[in-house]
Amino acid sequence: MWMSTVARLALPALQRSTSAMTRQALRACRRPGPTAAPLPPCLVSLHLRGRHTLESASLPVSRHLVRHVRALDDDRQMEVEWEDGGHSLYPFTWLRDNCQCPLCTLQSAQARTLLLADLDIHTGVDVVEVTNDNKVSIVWPDQHVSVFDAEWLKKRCFSPAARLAMQEELFLNRRYYWDSTLRIPSADFDEVLRDDKAALAWLLALRRVGMVYLKGAPAEQGQVARLAERIGYLRLTFYGHTWQVQDKPMANNVAYTSGKLSLHTDYPALHFAPGVQFLHCINQAKEGGESEVVDGFHMAEQLQREDPEAFQTLTSLRVDFTDTGTDYCDFMLQSKNCIIDVDADGRVVKINYNNATRDSVLDLPLHQVQPFYRALKAYVDIMNRPENVVTYRMEPGDIVTFDNWRLLHGRKSYISRPERLRHLEGCYLDWDEVMSRLRILRKAVHEDL
């Protein structure tokens, strides 16, 4: 059976029972430390610029045994000593809040039923002990009993390294930046639809690298919907569940012309833009129409390094975007977004930029207008450097899947001919549903190993 470049390299690493990153982070519970453990060598990998770059999305960890537990009453914490010599601390309030018994947790949904109004946030404990089956039992002052699995506790250790590992397992925030030398990861369309391992490898690459090429789809409408249903459901927008990118008379979007499209993200005129985009080539122009793409996160990193003032401007000033027209229904959109969104730690998490829908309304004090233009021009100039742009040509049956919060994509102009009309079909999904499917596939694949 033909196997994609994503799946072929990913599957052997999925046979391993323990991820190096999780092992490292859990070992870090032994002693407090100011920094997280370094990221390990890659486990699940695809080939990017000649290097293996995609690690495992955290596999089941090995069994951990509890040697001893004790209550630190003055600190209102429970200390766990592990068989390997490590130590973990857990606040009493957190333990009581997360009791796993049927009275406090709806087992069928793994949802908390204990009300915060009923939680004593200053609670002590009467008894803490290790049970014969290596669980931790706590008797509370009201004689309620909580029992915790050792593995459950170990993964929720409050050390910086363990917290980092848990967040990485949940959200896969680690990204692999690239430039024009990128060899776009590829997979087989039919294999992704029918095989969970191939689908998992595809979504891991989509998350880490930001872009995966699927080959072999039928050159007819409806294929992006089939692919979206592999994940969950389509994101409905004002352009419909799916939309046809063609040269149209009286176009209501610059994409529906034959002209050049500058590098952009889709829908910054929405406050919550779609996170993932699929584009399926049904017919390609005879001349022109090549696609272009850049890694917006990498470009933002370059901007921060080369021009910190411009980076600060684009991460702090909110600018206006607008989009008006009629398609699936009438729409008149208006939003305010920073060009570059960063999280509380200063990490770039989203790019909002489309020159076509950037509004003439600019809600900035007069003295900030010129600095804004200077900063935006600096960012766009970095994007347009030849060493940063990947150019590729889609052929009928190709589907490109990419991170719309990270990648900026564009198109070279083409000659529109009625007898060979360039035709792409597109759709959107949200990252929440994509990550949900990724976690489900990861669990299913690991349970089958």
N, C-alpha and C positions, 0 to 999 in steps of 0.2 A: 504494500500500500504506500502511495506517495505521502510523504510527511513534510510539513512546512518547516522553514528555517527556524521559526519560533518553537514549534512543538518538538522537533527533532532534538534540539539542544536542551529543551526544558525538561523533558520526561526523565532522563536518567537521574537528575538531581532530585526529582520528586520521590525517588525511591528511598531517600534517606529519612531516617525517623526523627532526627533532631536538627534544628537549624542552629548554625554556629552563632548567629547573632543572639538568639534567645538564650543559648547556653552561657554566652559571655555575660549577658545582662543579668541573668539569674545568679551567676557566680558573684556578681558585683554586690548582691545583697549581703555578702559576708561582712562587709565593712563599709561605712559611709565614705563617699568620695565626691569631690567637687565636679568631676566630669564623667560623662558617659563613656562606656567602652567603645573603642573604634569599631567601625563597621567591618564585618568579616569579608573574606573572599566570597565571590559570587557562588550561589548554589544553582538556582535556576537561571540559565543564561541564554542570551542570544548574541550574535556577533555584531559588535558596534565599533567601528574604527579599529578593527583588528584585535579587540579585547573582549573578554567575557565580562558582561556588565550588568546582568540582571540577576539579583539574588533571590532566594526563596522568600515566599510570603509567609514565613514562620510556620514551621511544621510542629507536630506534637512533641512536647518535651519529655525527657526521660523522667521516671518516677523519682520523687523526692520524699525522703523519710524525715519525720520529726524526731529529734532526740529528746527535746525538753521544752516545756513552756512555763512561763511564770508571769504573774501580774505585777506590773510596776504601778502600784496604787497612787503614788505621789504624782506621777506623770500621766495617769489615766491611760496607760498603754499596756498591751500584751507583747511580751518578747518571745519569739520563737527561735530556738536553736535547732539548726538542721544537722542531719547526719554528716554532711560534708564540712561542718564547722562554721557555716554561715549563720548570720543572725538577721532577723527581720523584726520590725516594730509595727504594731497595728493599734490605732487609737480605739479605746473602748466604744466611743460614740459611733465610729464607722462600723465596728463589728456588730453592734446592736442594730444599727440601721440596715445592715445587709444580712440579717439572719435569713437562712435558707429554708427554714421549716415551713410546713404547709399553712401555718397560721399567719406567717409574715410574707410569704411569696406564693403567687399563683403559679404552681408548678407547670401547668400546661403552656403558659406564656412566658415563664421566667420573668415575671413582672412583680414589682414590690407592691404588697397590699398593706404593709405597715404604714400608718399615717404619720406624717411628720408631727402633727399635733399631739400624737401619743408617744413621741420619742423623747426620752429624758436625755438631753445632750450633756448632762453632768453625771451620767450613770457610773457607778463602780461595778465591780464583779464580786461574786461570792467564791466561785471555784473556777479554775482553769486547769485542764488536764489533757493528756494524750490518751486516746482510747486504744483498745487492743487492735483495732483495724487501721491504726495510724491516722486518725482524724483528731481534730482539736475540739474539745467540748468546753463550753462556757455555761456556768449557772449564774444567772443574773439576780440582783437583790429581790426581785419579785418572783423568783424561782422559775422563771422562763428559762428554757434550755436551748442554746444554739450549738449546732455541730457543723464544723467546717472541714471540707476536704483539704488535704495538705497541698495538692497541686493547685487548687483554686486559690489558696492563700499565697502560695509561692509566686504565682503570676501577678498577683496584686500587691507585691512588695512595694513599699513607698520609697525605696532608694531611687536616686536620680536615674541610674542606668536601667533599673527594672521598669520605671515609668516610661522611659524613652522606648524601651523594647515593646512595651504594651501598646503605646501609641503607634509605633511603626507597624505592629501586627494588625491593628485595627484600621489604620488609614493609609498605610503604604506611602508615607510622605517622601521617602527617598526618591530622588529623580536623577536621571542621567542626562547631562547636558551635551549638546552636539552642535556641529557647524556644517559647512557644505560637504564635508567628507562622510557624512552619515550614509550608511547602507541601510535603507529603510527596512525594518523587520517585515517579513512577509509570512502569510499563512494561506492555506487552502480554504476557500469558502465552504465547500461541502463538508470538509473535515471539521471545521469549527461548528457547523450546525449539528453534527451528529455525535461528536466525541467530546466528552467533558474535559479530558486532559488538554486537547487542542484549544478548546474554548478558554480554559484557565490560562494557558500560555499566552493566548491572544490578549486577554484582559490585563494580565500582568505587564506585558510589553506596552500596552496602551497607557497604563498608569505610569510606568517607569520612564519610558522613552517619549511617550506622547503621541505616537503615530505608528500604525500598522497597516500594511497593504494586504488586502485579501484578493486572491486570484481565482478565476474560474467561475464566477457567477454568471448565470444566464444574462444575455444582453437584452433584457426586457424590464419594464417597470414592475415594481412590487418586491424587488430583492432586498432593498434596504429595510422594508417592513419585516420581511422574514428574519433578517439578521437582528433587528431590534427586538423581535419577539423571543429570540434566543436569550435575551437579557431580561426583558420585562415588557415595557410598553413605550410607545412613541410619545415624545413631548409635543403637544399641540401648541402651535404658535399662530400668529396672524397670517402666516403663509400656508397654513394647513398642517396635517399630520406628516405628509411628504410634499415635496415641491419640485418642480421641473425647471432646471437651469438651462434656458435656451435664449436665443436672440429673438426677442419679442417686440412687435410694434407697440408704441406707447408703454414702454416698460415701466413698472412701478418699483424697480430696484436696479441699481447699476449692474448687478450680476446678470440681469436678463438682457444684456447687450453683447456686442462682439468686441467691445473695447477692453483695454488693459484694466485689470483690477489691482490696485495697490495692496500691499500687505495689510491685513486687518483681522480682527476677530469678529464673529457674527454677533449681532444683537446687543451691543453696548447700550442701545436705547431702552433695554429692559434693565430693571434693577437686579434681577436674577437671570442672567443670561444662561442659555443651555450650555451644559458642560461638555458634551460630546457630540460630534458631528460625523455623519456618514455621507459620503458622496460616491455614487455609482455611475460609471461611464457606460452609457447605452450606445452612444455614437460619438465619434471624435471628428473634429474638423480636419480637413485635408492639410491645411496650412495653419500653423500657429496653435494657440490654445494650451501651451504647456503650463503646468501648474508650478507654483513657487511656494515655499514654506520656510519659516524660520522658527527657532526656539526662543519664544518671547522671554522665558525665564532666564535663559542664558544671556540674551541681549540685555536684560535688566541688570544682571550681574556685571556685565561689561560696562554698562553705563555707570553703575555705582562705583566701580573701580576707577574709571576714567574721568568721571564728572560727578562727584558726590552731590554737588549743589543741584544739578539737574535731576538726579535721582530723588533727592529730598522734595523738590518741587512737584514731580509727577506722582509721588506717593502721598502728598499732603493736600494738593489743590484738587477739588472736585469740579469737573467741567460738565457742560450740558451736551446731551445727545438727543436727537429727535428722529422720528420715522413716521411718515404719514402716507396713507394710501388705502387701497381696497384690494383684497385678495380673498382669503378665506372669509373675511368680513372686513368692515371698515375699521381703520385703526388710526389713532393719533397718539403716538408714544412720546413720552418725555422722561428723561432720567438724568441723574447727576451721579457721576462716578469719577474716582481717581483713575488716571491712565494705568497706574500700577498699584494693585492692592497688596499690602503686606499684612502678616499676622502680628500678634503681640510680641513675637520674638524677632520681628523684622524680616521674616522669610517671605519671599515673593510667592503669592498664592493665586493671583489672577491678573490677567491683562485685559483692559477695556479700551479698545481702540479701533475705530472705523472712520477714516477720514471723510467718507461720503455722508455719514450720519452725524458727524460732529456739528453741533448747532452753531449758528451765527450768534445766538445768545451766549454770552460768556460772563457768567456771574462771578466776576473777580474785581477786587479793587483796582483802580487804574494802574497803580504802581506794580501790580503783579502780572499784568498782561504781557509785557515784553519778556520777563523772565519765564513765563509759561511757554511762550512760543520758542524761546531759545532752548528750553529743556526738551520740548517735544521734538524739535528739529534734531537735536543731538541724538535722541533715542531712535528716531526714524533713520537717520544717517547710519547708525550702527547696524540696524536691520538690513539696510540695503547694500552693505558691503558684500562684494562677491564671495568672500570667504565664509560668510555666514548663511548664505541662501542655498537651499537644496532645490534644484529644478528637476522635474520629472514629467513624463508625458503619459497620461492615462490612455488605455486602450479599452475597447468594448469588453465588458466582463470584469473589469477592475473595480474594486471598491476600496477607497481610502477611508480609514477610521482614525479620528484624531481628537485631541484634547483642545476644545475651543476656548478654554480658560488660559491655555498656555501657548499654543501655536498661533502664529499669524500666517494666513494663507493668502495667496493672490493668484493672478492668471495673466499670462501674456495675451495680447490681442490676437484675434484670428479672423480669417476671411470667411464670412458666413455665406454659404451656398445652399439654395433651396433643396438641391438634390442630395446634399450631405450636411444636414443640419446638426451642429454639435448639440448633444443632449446629455445632461447629467441629471440624475434624480438624487435628492438629498433628504435627510431627516435629522432630527435632534433627539438626544436623550439627556437626562440629568445625571450628574455624577453620583448622587445618592443611590439611584437604582442600579447604576453600573457597579458601584462598590458593593452593594447588597448581593448582586449575582456573583461577583468575584469571591466574596466570602463563602457563599453557598457552594460554589464549585470547589473552592479550596478544601472545605470540610468534606465534601463528597469524594473528591479524588484521594485525599489522605486516608479516609476510612476504607477505600478500596485497595490500598497498597498492602 
